[in-house]
Amino acid sequence: MCDIVTNQWYVNFDIISPLKSLPNILSITESTINDSRYHWDSELHGNYKNDENSIFQFTLSGCGAFDDGERIHELPPGTGFLTNLNNTQYRYFYPENSKEKQRVLWCNIRSPHALKMIEEINTRYGYIFQLPRTSGIIKKLLDFEFLGLSYSTMLASENAKLASELFYELIWSKERESKGNSDEILIEKALQVINENENRLYNAGEIADNLNISREHFSRVFKKQLGISPYHYIISSKIELAKVKLRNTSQPIKYISHSSGFTSPVQFTKLFKQRTGVTPANYRKIYRIK
């Protein structure tokens, strides 16, 4: 199978005291599918009829295909599917006429309660979802690439938050399609600006200028749509990524601060402690992988 699928990188999560009632993201993988021998269909489903795992797969480049039992959907870049492994209705495959290898990002999700939730999502919205690569959740999932081929510890709260953001953005993408809301389009553009510049700490005024709107209007729409101010969203995103680096790398705190866009290690330490209750150095001592 290694000549059919190649894994560029993967991260398996060791979740600290996981809550079984919450959906848990067990792993994130980026793979390249090389030819049409790759498939996942009813012949394989029998092995997973009692499985409690689910999968989200997102196309980064190339194109795949998903058969939901009623029609075949193409999966070009920016398109993904969500389904339970025990679902016998679907078939995923690499189209025979494809000339370009398909590069995909996928998540393995596990929870008996998540099965019912994903089944409801599929019933209401279908299996296929469209997200820009610069969307918040796709960017966060891709950020784990720096860990390479490895295991990563993660607090139950952090993992649950990541899984919740995935489901939130998938559902939001469908609601956006049905409403065509201009405010939602504005927020999508704002998140693209934020997520494309990992080492820059934007403020609301800078993003508003980038979008050619007033700071007041941007802040009002952002909070209405996401329930959080632009400032707190940006700082929270930076802190979450810093946590991963503190746990899984030996990068100096000064370097993590700079690469995250903070003006100084002092500012980084102050904001980190405000949100976690401990300094970056103490956080690393507590949660660093041995």
DOTI-685257 format. One line per 3 residues: their letters; for each residue x, y, z of N, C-alpha, C. Coordinates in pm, whole numbers. Layout:
N
A) X:Y:Z:X:Y:Z:X:Y:Z; ...;
***
This chain:
290
MCD) 83:-122:0:0:0:0:86:127:0; 214:115:39:297:235:51:319:303:-83; 311:224:-197:326:286:-328:196:350:-373;
IVT) 85:316:-306:-45:373:-340:-70:500:-260; -36:496:-132:-54:612:-43:78:640:29; 118:766:30:239:807:101:202:908:208;
NQW) 243:884:331:216:979:440:330:1080:447; 295:1211:429:395:1316:443:430:1339:590; 327:1339:672:346:1355:817:219:1312:888;
YVN) 233:1279:1014:116:1247:1094:147:1277:1241; 42:1301:1316:53:1324:1460:-55:1240:1528; -15:1153:1618:-108:1077:1700:-116:1143:1837;
FDI) -237:1167:1886:-253:1239:2011:-267:1145:2129; -188:1173:2232:-204:1107:2361:-282:1205:2448; -412:1182:2460:-500:1277:2530:-497:1249:2679;
ISP) -468:1352:2757:-458:1340:2901:-598:1336:2962; -632:1227:3029:-763:1208:3093:-879:1243:3000; -890:1174:2885:-999:1206:2790:-1136:1178:2848;
LKS) -1233:1257:2807:-1372:1236:2845:-1439:1155:2735; -1489:1039:2770:-1542:948:2669:-1668:1001:2601; -1737:1093:2668:-1859:1146:2609:-1831:1253:2504;
LPN) -1706:1302:2497:-1671:1405:2400:-1602:1343:2279; -1621:1402:2159:-1546:1353:2043:-1398:1384:2060; -1314:1287:2033:-1169:1304:2046:-1102:1287:1910;
ILS) -1019:1384:1872:-939:1368:1751:-816:1287:1788; -808:1164:1736:-700:1074:1772:-574:1099:1691; -590:1144:1566:-472:1165:1482:-505:1260:1368;
ITE) -400:1323:1316:-408:1410:1198:-298:1363:1103; -331:1346:977:-235:1295:879:-247:1372:749; -133:1399:685:-133:1449:548:-75:1340:459;
STI) -151:1300:357:-111:1189:271:-122:1229:124; -49:1157:40:-61:1170:-105:-112:1038:-160; -223:1043:-233:-281:924:-296:-229:921:-439;
NDS) -160:812:-475:-82:809:-598:-151:751:-720; -245:656:-702:-310:600:-821:-446:539:-786; -514:491:-891:-654:449:-880:-675:319:-805;
RYH) -568:251:-765:-586:132:-683:-639:167:-544; -625:294:-506:-675:335:-375:-827:342:-378; -892:278:-281:-1037:285:-270:-1079:245:-129;
WDS) -1200:283:-96:-1259:247:33:-1406:225:6; -1450:99:11:-1588:71:-29:-1650:-36:59; -1766:-85:16:-1845:-177:97:-1771:-306:130;
ELH) -1675:-346:48:-1600:-468:75:-1520:-455:204; -1485:-332:238:-1405:-310:358:-1491:-276:480; -1615:-234:456:-1699:-187:566:-1728:-295:670;
GNY) -1735:-420:626:-1768:-528:719:-1674:-536:836; -1548:-496:815:-1449:-499:923:-1472:-390:1025; -1558:-292:993:-1574:-176:1079:-1718:-155:1124;
KND) -1802:-259:1117:-1944:-241:1147:-1967:-203:1292; -1875:-239:1381:-1888:-201:1522:-1788:-93:1562; -1727:-30:1463:-1624:70:1490:-1687:199:1541;
ENS) -1620:265:1635:-1669:392:1690:-1588:510:1637; -1512:488:1529:-1432:594:1470:-1504:661:1354; -1468:786:1332:-1520:864:1220:-1402:928:1150;
IFQ) -1425:976:1029:-1316:1034:952:-1361:1164:885; -1271:1262:887:-1288:1383:807:-1168:1389:715; -1192:1398:584:-1083:1406:487:-1103:1529:400;
FTL) -995:1602:375:-1000:1732:306:-895:1733:195; -936:1770:74:-844:1773:-39:-763:1902:-41; -629:1886:-41:-538:2000:-50:-500:2028:-195;
SGC) -483:1923:-275:-454:1937:-418:-497:1809:-489; -510:1816:-621:-561:1702:-694:-711:1690:-678; -764:1570:-703:-909:1551:-692:-942:1405:-665;
GAF) -1030:1382:-567:-1079:1249:-538:-1226:1240:-573; -1290:1132:-530:-1433:1114:-558:-1499:1043:-441; -1623:1081:-412:-1699:1025:-300:-1837:987:-350;
DDG) -1874:862:-331:-2005:811:-370:-2089:792:-244; -2195:870:-227:-2276:862:-106:-2393:764:-119; -2394:685:-227:-2501:589:-248:-2607:641:-344;
ERI) -2609:774:-364:-2707:834:-454:-2639:901:-573; -2523:960:-548:-2449:1025:-656:-2301:1029:-621; -2219:1051:-723:-2074:1062:-704:-2037:1210:-701;
HEL) -1966:1248:-598:-1922:1387:-580:-1772:1396:-608; -1731:1492:-689:-1589:1519:-705:-1538:1592:-581; -1412:1569:-546:-1352:1632:-428:-1229:1711:-470;
PPG) -1249:1828:-532:-1136:1914:-571:-1078:1983:-448; -968:2059:-464:-911:2131:-350:-1014:2219:-281; -1013:2217:-147:-1107:2295:-70:-1235:2220:-39;
TGF) -1240:2092:-78:-1359:2010:-55:-1323:1889:30; -1410:1853:123:-1382:1737:208:-1509:1660:238; -1493:1546:303:-1610:1469:345:-1596:1428:490;
LTN) -1711:1409:555:-1718:1366:694:-1812:1246:701; -1770:1138:765:-1856:1020:776:-1808:928:887; -1896:841:932:-1859:736:1027:-1805:615:952;
LNN) -1704:550:1008:-1645:435:941:-1744:319:930; -1840:311:1022:-1935:200:1018:-2051:225:921; -2048:338:851:-2151:370:753:-2128:288:626;
TQY) -2222:204:590:-2204:115:475:-2250:178:343; -2295:304:346:-2354:365:227:-2251:428:133; -2137:469:187:-2048:550:106:-1933:469:44;
RYF) -1873:531:-58:-1754:475:-122:-1662:591:-159; -1536:582:-120:-1439:685:-156:-1335:622:-248; -1296:693:-354:-1198:636:-445:-1122:746:-519;
YPE) -1013:704:-580:-930:793:-661:-971:772:-807; -1021:874:-876:-1074:856:-1012:-968:803:-1108; -1009:709:-1193:-916:647:-1286:-858:746:-1386;
NSK) -937:849:-1422:-891:944:-1523:-811:1060:-1464; -785:1056:-1334:-709:1165:-1271:-563:1158:-1313; -507:1272:-1346:-368:1279:-1388:-278:1333:-1278;
EKQ) -338:1401:-1181:-261:1461:-1072:-282:1383:-942; -175:1358:-872:-186:1291:-743:-271:1377:-649; -348:1310:-565:-432:1383:-470:-361:1391:-335;
RVL) -351:1513:-283:-291:1534:-151:-405:1568:-55; -414:1494:55:-527:1509:146:-481:1527:290; -565:1594:366:-549:1606:511:-665:1532:573;
WCN) -638:1445:669:-750:1373:729:-734:1356:879; -848:1347:945:-852:1334:1091:-927:1207:1127; -875:1137:1225:-942:1021:1282:-1008:1065:1412;
IRS) -1139:1051:1421:-1218:1099:1535:-1283:980:1603; -1284:979:1735:-1342:865:1806:-1429:910:1923; -1549:854:1930:-1640:870:2043:-1773:807:2006;
PHA) -1830:726:2095:-1962:669:2065:-2068:777:2049; -2052:889:2120:-2148:998:2108:-2128:1076:1979; -2003:1082:1930:-1976:1153:1804:-2041:1082:1687;
LKM) -2058:951:1695:-2122:876:1587:-2262:930:1558; -2340:951:1664:-2476:1002:1648:-2474:1146:1597; -2378:1224:1646:-2369:1363:1605:-2335:1372:1456;
IEE) -2238:1292:1411:-2198:1295:1270:-2308:1239:1182; -2379:1138:1231:-2492:1084:1155:-2598:1193:1134; -2622:1272:1237:-2720:1381:1225:-2670:1488:1128;
INT) -2541:1520:1135:-2483:1618:1042:-2498:1568:899; -2467:1440:874:-2479:1383:740:-2624:1385:691; -2717:1355:781:-2859:1353:744:-2907:1493:705;
RYG) -2862:1593:778:-2909:1730:752:-2833:1798:638; -2700:1781:635:-2618:1858:542:-2551:1775:433; -2558:1643:443:-2487:1559:347:-2346:1528:396;
YIF) -2266:1468:309:-2132:1425:346:-2024:1524:302; -2056:1609:204:-1954:1690:137:-1958:1834:190; -1837:1887:217:-1826:2022:274:-1716:2098:200;
QLP) -1738:2228:187:-1638:2313:121:-1586:2416:221; -1454:2420:234:-1388:2516:322:-1266:2571:251; -1238:2699:262:-1111:2749:207:-995:2693:288;
RTS) -883:2671:223:-766:2617:294:-722:2710:407; -753:2837:393:-713:2935:495:-815:2947:607; -919:2863:607:-1015:2870:717:-947:2836:848;
GII) -1005:2882:958:-940:2866:1088:-905:2723:1122; -1000:2628:1103:-975:2491:1146:-875:2420:1056; -882:2441:925:-785:2378:835:-645:2428:866;
KKL) -632:2557:890:-501:2613:926:-450:2551:1055; -537:2536:1154:-494:2478:1282:-450:2334:1266; -522:2257:1184:-485:2118:1162:-351:2108:1089;
LDF) -330:2194:989:-204:2193:915:-86:2242:1000; -115:2322:1102:-8:2373:1189:65:2260:1262; 1:2144:1274:66:2033:1343:175:1967:1259;
EFL) 192:2013:1135:293:1954:1048:433:1966:1107; 457:2073:1183:593:2095:1234:637:1984:1329; 542:1905:1380:577:1795:1469:631:1674:1394;
GLS) 610:1671:1259:661:1560:1180:585:1432:1208; 658:1320:1212:599:1190:1241:614:1164:1389; 509:1185:1466:529:1180:1611:398:1162:1687;
YST) 415:1155:1818:303:1158:1912:305:1293:1982; 189:1339:2021:179:1467:2090:80:1454:2206; 119:1501:2322:25:1504:2433:-70:1622:2414;
MLA) -192:1607:2461:-291:1714:2449:-390:1701:2564; -421:1813:2625:-520:1812:2731:-657:1778:2672; -742:1715:2753:-875:1678:2707:-953:1802:2660;
SEN) -935:1913:2730:-1006:2036:2694:-959:2090:2560; -827:2083:2534:-772:2132:2408:-819:2046:2292; -820:1915:2311:-862:1826:2204:-1011:1843:2175;
AKL) -1091:1856:2280:-1235:1876:2261:-1262:2008:2188; -1183:2109:2219:-1200:2239:2154:-1167:2227:2005; -1061:2154:1972:-1022:2136:1832:-1131:2061:1756;
ASE) -1184:1954:1816:-1291:1878:1751:-1417:1963:1735; -1450:2042:1836:-1568:2127:1830:-1555:2231:1720; -1435:2288:1705:-1412:2387:1600:-1428:2325:1462;
LFY) -1385:2198:1448:-1402:2129:1320:-1550:2117:1286; -1630:2067:1379:-1773:2051:1352:-1841:2186:1331; -1801:2284:1411:-1859:2418:1398:-1837:2474:1257;
ELI) -1713:2466:1208:-1684:2526:1078:-1749:2448:964; -1763:2317:978:-1831:2239:875:-1978:2279:867; -2043:2289:984:-2185:2328:986:-2201:2471:938;
WSK) -2110:2558:982:-2116:2699:941:-2103:2712:790; -2018:2629:728:-1999:2636:583:-2131:2607:510; -2209:2514:564:-2338:2482:502:-2440:2594:525;
ERE) -2439:2651:643:-2530:2762:671:-2495:2882:583; -2367:2903:562:-2323:3014:477:-2370:2993:333; -2364:2868:286:-2410:2838:150:-2557:2872:133;
SKG) -2637:2840:233:-2782:2860:222:-2822:3006:238; -2747:3081:317:-2784:3220:344:-2716:3319:251; -2591:3289:211:-2516:3384:129:-2495:3515:203;
NSD) -2476:3509:333:-2466:3627:418:-2337:3703:392; -2349:3832:364:-2231:3914:336:-2141:3927:458; -2200:3925:578:-2120:3932:700:-2033:3808:715;
EIL) -2087:3692:680:-2010:3569:689:-1895:3568:590; -1920:3623:470:-1813:3633:370:-1704:3725:421; -1743:3833:488:-1646:3926:545:-1559:3857:648;
IEK) -1619:3777:736:-1544:3707:839:-1451:3604:776; -1496:3538:672:-1411:3440:603:-1286:3508:549; -1302:3627:492:-1186:3701:441:-1094:3744:554;
ALQ) -1153:3784:668:-1074:3825:783:-991:3709:837; -1053:3591:848:-982:3473:897:-870:3433:802; -891:3457:673:-787:3427:576:-666:3517:599;
VIN) -691:3646:625:-581:3738:654:-506:3695:779; -580:3660:884:-519:3621:1011:-437:3494:997; -494:3393:932:-432:3261:928:-319:3248:827;
ENE) -314:3339:731:-205:3333:633:-76:3395:687; -84:3460:802:33:3530:857:54:3488:1001; 110:3368:1018:126:3309:1151:216:3391:1242;
NRL) 319:3454:1183:417:3525:1266:385:3674:1281; 259:3709:1260:221:3849:1277:100:3858:1368; 106:3951:1462:-3:3970:1558:-85:4092:1514;
YNA) -186:4067:1434:-270:4176:1383:-356:4236:1494; -394:4362:1475:-500:4418:1557:-620:4442:1467; -735:4472:1527:-859:4485:1451:-850:4594:1345;
GEI) -781:4705:1377:-770:4814:1283:-694:4774:1157; -587:4695:1173:-507:4652:1057:-588:4559:967; -664:4469:1027:-745:4377:946:-856:4454:875;
ADN) -918:4548:946:-1024:4629:886:-971:4708:767; -851:4765:782:-789:4838:670:-766:4745:551; -724:4623:580:-700:4525:474:-827:4494:398;
LNI) -941:4499:468:-1070:4467:408:-1145:4591:360; -1082:4708:378:-1141:4835:334:-1275:4865:402; -1281:4840:533:-1399:4874:611:-1353:4943:739;
SRE) -1448:4999:814:-1411:5066:937:-1380:4964:1047; -1297:5004:1141:-1262:4916:1252:-1386:4882:1334; -1472:4980:1355:-1591:4960:1438:-1685:4858:1374;
HFS) -1706:4871:1243:-1795:4778:1174:-1736:4637:1176; -1607:4627:1150:-1542:4495:1149:-1553:4428:1286; -1522:4501:1392:-1527:4443:1527:-1668:4400:1564;
RVF) -1766:4479:1524:-1906:4447:1556:-1950:4319:1482; -1916:4309:1353:-1956:4192:1274:-1882:4067:1322; -1753:4083:1353:-1672:3969:1397:-1730:3908:1525;
KKQ) -1761:3994:1621:-1814:3944:1748:-1953:3884:1731; -2034:3942:1643:-2168:3891:1618:-2160:3751:1558; -2067:3730:1464:-2058:3603:1394:-1988:3495:1475;
LGI) -1882:3530:1547:-1801:3430:1617:-1816:3433:1769; -1883:3535:1821:-1904:3541:1966:-1782:3581:2045; -1682:3637:1979:-1557:3675:2044:-1499:3793:1968;
SPY) -1427:3880:2036:-1368:3996:1969:-1251:3952:1882; -1216:4031:1778:-1100:3995:1695:-973:3980:1779; -953:4069:1874:-833:4065:1958:-823:3934:2034;
HYI) -932:3894:2101:-928:3772:2181:-918:3647:2093; -978:3651:1974:-965:3538:1882:-819:3521:1840; -754:3630:1801:-616:3623:1753:-523:3577:1864;
ISS) -536:3636:1983:-449:3597:2095:-472:3451:2132; -597:3408:2136:-628:3269:2170:-566:3172:2071; -573:3205:1942:-514:3119:1839:-363:3108:1856;
KIE) -299:3221:1885:-153:3222:1903:-114:3140:2026; -189:3153:2132:-157:3081:2256:-175:2931:2237; -280:2890:2165:-303:2747:2142:-188:2685:2064;
LAK) -139:2756:1962:-27:2704:1884:100:2701:1968; 119:2804:2052:236:2808:2139:236:2691:2237; 119:2653:2285:109:2539:2377:164:2412:2310;
VKL) 127:2391:2186:174:2272:2115:326:2274:2103; 381:2390:2071:526:2400:2056:598:2383:2190; 540:2435:2296:601:2420:2428:603:2274:2472;
RNT) 498:2201:2440:490:2060:2481:578:1969:2398; 592:2002:2271:649:1905:2178:785:1942:2118; 836:2062:2147:966:2100:2093:1054:2158:2203;
SQP) 1180:2176:2167:1276:2239:2259:1304:2382:2216; 1222:2437:2129:1242:2574:2082:1243:2670:2201; 1338:2763:2205:1342:2860:2315:1213:2942:2320;
IKY) 1173:2979:2439:1051:3058:2455:1060:3189:2378; 1179:3246:2373:1199:3370:2298:1167:3349:2151; 1209:3233:2096:1183:3204:1955:1034:3182:1931;
ISH) 968:3107:2021:824:3082:2008:747:3213:2012; 790:3302:2101:726:3433:2112:738:3511:1981; 860:3515:1925:885:3590:1802:810:3530:1684;
SSG) 814:3397:1670:750:3332:1556:599:3340:1562; 545:3370:1679:400:3384:1694:352:3527:1675; 447:3619:1659:411:3757:1631:406:3850:1750;
FTS) 439:3800:1870:438:3887:1988:555:3984:1982; 536:4102:2038:639:4206:2029:761:4174:2115; 741:4096:2220:851:4060:2309:813:3938:2391;
PVQ) 914:3867:2447:884:3755:2537:804:3799:2660; 823:3923:2701:750:3975:2817:600:3981:2785; 567:4036:2667:426:4041:2626:368:3901:2613;
FTK) 445:3811:2552:400:3673:2534:373:3607:2668; 467:3620:2762:452:3558:2894:331:3613:2968; 311:3744:2960:198:3808:3029:65:3756:2975;
LFK) 50:3753:2843:-75:3710:2782:-97:3560:2802; 13:3483:2795:2:3338:2815:-47:3307:2956; 9:3376:3055:-30:3352:3194:-173:3396:3220;
QRT) -216:3505:3156:-354:3552:3173:-454:3446:3130; -420:3371:3025:-513:3274:2967:-497:3132:3018; -382:3100:3076:-360:2962:3122:-337:2951:3272;
GVT) -303:3064:3334:-276:3063:3479:-133:3029:3514; -51:2995:3412:91:2965:3437:175:3033:3329; 303:3047:3356:394:3105:3257:426:3001:3151;
PAN) 477:3042:3035:517:2945:2933:620:2845:2986; 715:2892:3066:818:2803:3120:757:2697:3211; 665:2737:3297:602:2641:3388:509:2547:3312;
YRK) 441:2599:3210:356:2513:3126:439:2403:3063; 557:2439:3012:646:2339:2951:690:2235:3052; 720:2277:3174:763:2182:3277:653:2082:3311;
IYR) 528:2131:3310:414:2046:3347:377:1948:3237; 375:1996:3113:317:1916:3004:417:1870:2898; 544:1901:2915:645:1863:2815:652:1712:2801;
IK) 654:1664:2674:671:1520:2649:810:1478:2691; 820:1377:2774:949:1330:2824:1020:1246:2720;
***
